[in-house]
Amino acid sequence: MCCGLAVLALLGPRITVLLWWLLKPGYFSATFTTILWPLAGFLFLPWFTLVYLLVAPGGISTLDIIFLVIALIADISTYGGSAYSHKNRVVAK
């Protein structure tokens, strides 16, 4: 059990979204009206999708917006951090 949790933590939010969808598909259909938004969130903004799944069914309040902004910053920093770390790999011709 402990190893399974460690693997889940290492693989990240996309696996969590996938498992959540497999275990509770009704929760996704109650939160999203179409498959487009969760699929786009799974591919591009997984942290935002997870937080949205947590806060949207009860209605979004001010505190929920703060959590959504933090998740959005986490997703954007993931892309920006990888771009910054690979900036020296580009060879100018």
N, CA, C and O of each residue as an XYZ file, in Angstrom:
372
protein
N       0.825     -1.195      0.000
C       0.000      0.000      0.000
C       0.862      1.247      0.000
O       0.574      2.201     -0.723
N       1.895      1.250      0.788
C       2.771      2.413      0.868
C       3.479      2.652     -0.466
O       3.618      3.795     -0.902
N       3.921      1.585     -1.107
C       4.590      1.727     -2.406
C       3.613      2.245     -3.463
O       3.991      3.035     -4.329
N       2.389      1.811     -3.392
C       1.381      2.288     -4.332
C       1.133      3.779     -4.174
O       0.973      4.488     -5.168
N       1.100      4.266     -2.932
C       0.931      5.695     -2.697
C       2.145      6.488     -3.169
O       2.001      7.596     -3.685
N       3.334      5.927     -2.997
C       4.547      6.605     -3.456
C       4.563      6.700     -4.980
O       4.936      7.732     -5.537
N       4.162      5.629     -5.647
C       4.108      5.645     -7.114
C       3.064      6.658     -7.578
O       3.300      7.393     -8.536
N       1.920      6.703     -6.913
C       0.873      7.662     -7.258
C       1.370      9.094     -7.071
O       1.079      9.960     -7.895
N       2.108      9.346     -6.009
C       2.643     10.685     -5.773
C       3.699     11.058     -6.803
O       3.793     12.220     -7.199
N       4.487     10.098     -7.236
C       5.536     10.385     -8.212
C       4.990     10.573     -9.621
O       5.542     11.362    -10.388
N       3.931      9.877     -9.976
C       3.397      9.981    -11.328
C       2.578     11.241    -11.545
O       2.380     11.660    -12.685
N       2.111     11.836    -10.497
C       1.514     13.151    -10.616
C       0.021     13.199    -10.775
O      -0.683     12.199    -10.630
N      -0.439     14.387    -11.078
C      -1.882     14.640    -11.080
C      -2.633     14.000    -12.245
O      -3.836     13.765    -12.134
N      -1.964     13.716    -13.348
C      -2.669     13.105    -14.483
C      -3.163     11.705    -14.143
O      -4.271     11.324    -14.520
N      -2.348     10.944    -13.436
C      -2.780      9.612    -13.016
C      -3.925      9.719    -12.017
O      -4.840      8.895    -12.020
N      -3.870     10.738    -11.162
C      -4.943     10.939    -10.193
C      -6.253     11.269    -10.899
O      -7.304     10.739    -10.536
N      -6.199     12.135    -11.897
C      -7.403     12.466    -12.667
C      -7.934     11.220    -13.365
O      -9.141     10.978    -13.367
N      -7.051     10.437    -13.953
C      -7.467      9.219    -14.651
C      -8.109      8.222    -13.697
O      -9.153      7.651    -14.010
N      -7.503      8.009    -12.550
C      -8.082      7.088    -11.573
C      -9.418      7.590    -11.040
O     -10.352      6.811    -10.851
N      -9.502      8.886    -10.801
C     -10.753      9.465    -10.312
C     -11.862      9.275    -11.343
O     -13.001      8.965    -10.993
N     -11.516      9.465    -12.623
C     -12.503      9.279    -13.676
C     -12.932      7.818    -13.777
O     -14.111      7.537    -13.997
N     -11.994      6.884    -13.621
C     -12.335      5.464    -13.693
C     -13.174      5.014    -12.507
O     -14.068      4.183    -12.665
N     -12.899      5.547    -11.328
C     -13.602      5.117    -10.124
C     -14.937      5.819     -9.927
O     -15.886      5.209     -9.434
N     -15.029      7.096    -10.306
C     -16.263      7.853    -10.112
C     -16.613      8.647    -11.369
O     -16.511      9.874    -11.361
N     -17.019      7.980    -12.441
C     -17.334      8.719    -13.673
C     -18.547      9.636    -13.526
O     -18.659     10.623    -14.252
N     -19.442      9.331    -12.613
C     -20.600     10.192    -12.387
C     -20.220     11.550    -11.838
O     -20.905     12.541    -12.087
N     -19.130     11.596    -11.092
C     -18.648     12.867    -10.543
C     -18.189     13.784    -11.663
O     -18.420     14.992    -11.614
N     -17.534     13.214    -12.679
C     -17.098     13.997    -13.829
C     -18.290     14.509    -14.629
O     -18.302     15.663    -15.058
N     -19.287     13.659    -14.831
C     -20.444     14.093    -15.606
C     -21.267     15.132    -14.843
O     -21.951     15.947    -15.462
N     -21.211     15.115    -13.518
C     -21.906     16.136    -12.737
C     -21.150     17.460    -12.761
O     -21.758     18.525    -12.654
N     -19.827     17.400    -12.902
C     -19.019     18.614    -12.891
C     -18.881     19.222    -14.278
O     -18.976     20.440    -14.434
N     -18.659     18.388    -15.280
C     -18.452     18.859    -16.647
C     -19.612     18.410    -17.524
O     -20.129     17.305    -17.362
N     -20.019     19.270    -18.456
C     -21.125     18.911    -19.344
C     -20.655     18.184    -20.593
O     -21.448     17.504    -21.245
N     -19.377     18.315    -20.939
C     -18.828     17.667    -22.125
C     -17.475     17.051    -21.778
O     -16.883     17.395    -20.756
N     -16.995     16.165    -22.601
C     -15.724     15.487    -22.359
C     -14.539     16.375    -22.754
O     -13.400     16.080    -22.391
N     -14.797     17.453    -23.492
C     -13.729     18.319    -23.984
C     -12.937     18.972    -22.851
O     -11.707     18.956    -22.878
N     -13.609     19.538    -21.869
C     -12.920     20.257    -20.792
C     -12.091     19.346    -19.900
O     -10.946     19.692    -19.609
N     -12.595     18.211    -19.450
C     -11.714     17.361    -18.640
C     -10.551     16.780    -19.437
O      -9.471     16.570    -18.885
N     -10.756     16.520    -20.721
C      -9.669     16.011    -21.557
C      -8.586     17.076    -21.750
O      -7.394     16.782    -21.649
N      -9.004     18.306    -22.026
C      -8.037     19.402    -22.159
C      -7.321     19.648    -20.833
O      -6.117     19.901    -20.813
N      -8.049     19.574    -19.740
C      -7.432     19.745    -18.425
C      -6.460     18.628    -18.107
O      -5.407     18.867    -17.516
N      -6.803     17.414    -18.495
C      -5.915     16.272    -18.288
C      -4.604     16.460    -19.039
O      -3.537     16.127    -18.523
N      -4.678     16.990    -20.250
C      -3.481     17.149    -21.072
C      -2.660     18.373    -20.705
O      -1.433     18.289    -20.655
N      -3.304     19.513    -20.446
C      -2.577     20.766    -20.315
C      -2.535     21.346    -18.907
O      -1.516     21.920    -18.522
N      -3.603     21.219    -18.125
C      -3.675     21.815    -16.789
C      -4.173     20.799    -15.755
O      -5.288     20.940    -15.253
N      -3.383     19.794    -15.432
C      -3.885     18.742    -14.539
C      -4.142     19.209    -13.103
O      -5.118     18.772    -12.493
N      -3.301     20.077    -12.548
C      -3.545     20.557    -11.180
C      -4.816     21.384    -11.118
O      -5.598     21.257    -10.175
N      -5.024     22.225    -12.111
C      -6.233     23.034    -12.169
C      -7.466     22.149    -12.277
O      -8.482     22.420    -11.638
N      -7.386     21.098    -13.077
C      -8.507     20.179    -13.232
C      -8.841     19.480    -11.920
O     -10.012     19.338    -11.567
N      -7.811     19.046    -11.198
C      -8.051     18.397     -9.901
C      -8.724     19.338     -8.916
O      -9.688     18.958     -8.252
N      -8.226     20.555     -8.819
C      -8.818     21.509     -7.880
C     -10.233     21.866     -8.317
O     -11.123     21.998     -7.476
N     -10.452     22.024     -9.612
C     -11.791     22.331    -10.102
C     -12.766     21.203     -9.776
O     -13.916     21.456     -9.418
N     -12.313     19.973     -9.899
C     -13.164     18.836     -9.538
C     -13.528     18.858     -8.057
O     -14.615     18.426     -7.673
N     -12.630     19.355     -7.242
C     -12.907     19.417     -5.811
C     -13.867     20.540     -5.439
O     -14.710     20.359     -4.560
N     -13.757     21.695     -6.090
C     -14.521     22.858     -5.647
C     -15.788     23.134     -6.451
O     -16.708     23.754     -5.919
N     -15.874     22.708     -7.689
C     -16.988     23.101     -8.555
C     -18.345     22.533     -8.154
O     -19.330     23.266     -8.242
N     -18.464     21.289     -7.724
C     -19.812     20.778     -7.439
C     -20.552     21.534     -6.337
O     -21.781     21.590     -6.363
N     -19.851     22.109     -5.387
C     -20.513     22.844     -4.307
C     -20.694     24.316     -4.603
O     -21.233     25.050     -3.775
N     -20.257     24.759     -5.764
C     -20.294     26.186     -6.089
C     -18.945     26.805     -5.753
O     -18.279     26.390     -4.805
N     -18.556     27.781     -6.523
C     -17.229     28.373     -6.360
C     -17.342     29.668     -5.567
O     -18.058     30.591     -5.954
N     -16.616     29.718     -4.439
C     -16.593     30.906     -3.596
C     -15.243     31.601     -3.742
O     -14.421     31.202     -4.567
N     -15.016     32.629     -2.947
C     -13.769     33.391     -3.027
C     -12.565     32.537     -2.667
O     -11.534     32.611     -3.335
N     -12.677     31.742     -1.639
C     -11.574     30.873     -1.243
C     -11.282     29.837     -2.324
O     -10.124     29.489     -2.555
N     -12.320     29.348     -2.980
C     -12.134     28.396     -4.069
C     -11.393     29.027     -5.246
O     -10.581     28.368     -5.895
N     -11.670     30.291     -5.519
C     -10.967     30.993     -6.596
C      -9.487     31.108     -6.264
O      -8.645     30.993     -7.154
N      -9.163     31.330     -5.010
C      -7.760     31.398     -4.593
C      -7.078     30.061     -4.835
O      -5.951     30.021     -5.330
N      -7.746     28.968     -4.494
C      -7.179     27.637     -4.739
C      -7.009     27.373     -6.236
O      -6.013     26.783     -6.655
N      -7.976     27.808     -7.036
C      -7.880     27.627     -8.486
C      -6.714     28.427     -9.080
O      -6.031     27.947     -9.985
N      -6.490     29.622     -8.583
C      -5.373     30.444     -9.061
C      -4.048     29.808     -8.676
O      -3.110     29.809     -9.473
N      -3.954     29.265     -7.469
C      -2.731     28.578     -7.040
C      -2.471     27.361     -7.918
O      -1.328     27.108     -8.298
N      -3.508     26.610     -8.243
C      -3.346     25.441     -9.119
C      -2.930     25.862    -10.523
O      -2.102     25.201    -11.151
N      -3.496     26.955    -11.015
C      -3.117     27.456    -12.328
C      -1.656     27.896    -12.341
O      -0.939     27.641    -13.308
N      -1.218     28.550    -11.281
C       0.190     28.952    -11.170
C       1.091     27.726    -11.112
O       2.174     27.724    -11.698
N       0.654     26.684    -10.412
C       1.446     25.447    -10.352
C       1.589     24.819    -11.727
O       2.670     24.348    -12.081
N       0.517     24.805    -12.505
C       0.593     24.249    -13.864
C       1.486     25.091    -14.763
O       2.318     24.554    -15.494
N       1.319     26.391    -14.714
C       2.133     27.265    -15.556
C       3.596     27.206    -15.151
O       4.475     27.227    -16.013
N       3.871     27.134    -13.867
C       5.269     27.059    -13.414
C       5.915     25.737    -13.814
O       7.132     25.671    -13.984
N       5.125     24.699    -13.964
C       5.666     23.435    -14.440
C       6.188     23.586    -15.867
O       7.280     23.115    -16.187
N       5.413     24.239    -16.711
C       5.854     24.463    -18.086
C       6.996     25.469    -18.140
O       7.969     25.264    -18.865
N       6.885     26.540    -17.390
C       7.923     27.555    -17.395
C       9.223     27.064    -16.789
O      10.302     27.423    -17.260
N       9.133     26.253    -15.757
C      10.332     25.712    -15.130
C      11.089     24.782    -16.048
O      12.320     24.788    -16.068
N      10.369     23.986    -16.806
C      11.054     23.081    -17.733
C      11.667     23.858    -18.891
O      12.739     23.495    -19.376
N      11.009     24.913    -19.338
C      11.575     25.737    -20.407
C      12.827     26.456    -19.918
O      13.807     26.567    -20.655
N      12.800     26.942    -18.686
C      13.956     27.646    -18.139
C      15.137     26.702    -17.954
O      16.281     27.092    -18.188
N      14.876     25.474    -17.541
C      15.971     24.535    -17.315
C      16.595     24.060    -18.624
O      17.743     23.613    -18.630
N      15.856     24.148    -19.737
C      16.377     23.710    -21.033
C      16.861     24.858    -21.908
O      17.119     24.664    -23.096
N      16.987     26.047    -21.336
C      17.358     27.199    -22.152
C      18.781     27.086    -22.690
O      19.073     27.649    -23.744
N      19.662     26.388    -22.012
C      21.045     26.249    -22.464
C      21.216     25.162    -23.506
O      22.292     25.042    -24.092
N      20.194     24.375    -23.750
C      20.293     23.292    -24.738
C      20.126     23.784    -26.164
O      20.513     23.099    -27.111
N      19.557     24.958    -26.321
C      19.322     25.494    -27.657
C      20.666     25.994    -28.204
O      21.352     26.802    -27.577
N      21.014     25.493    -29.376
C      22.272     25.879    -29.999
C      21.961     26.854    -31.127
O      21.194     26.544    -32.039
N      22.561     28.025    -31.053
C      22.361     29.028    -32.095
C      23.214     28.677    -33.305
O      24.375     28.294    -33.158
N      22.652     28.804    -34.491
C      23.396     28.476    -35.708
C      23.860     29.715    -36.411
O      24.504     29.627    -37.456
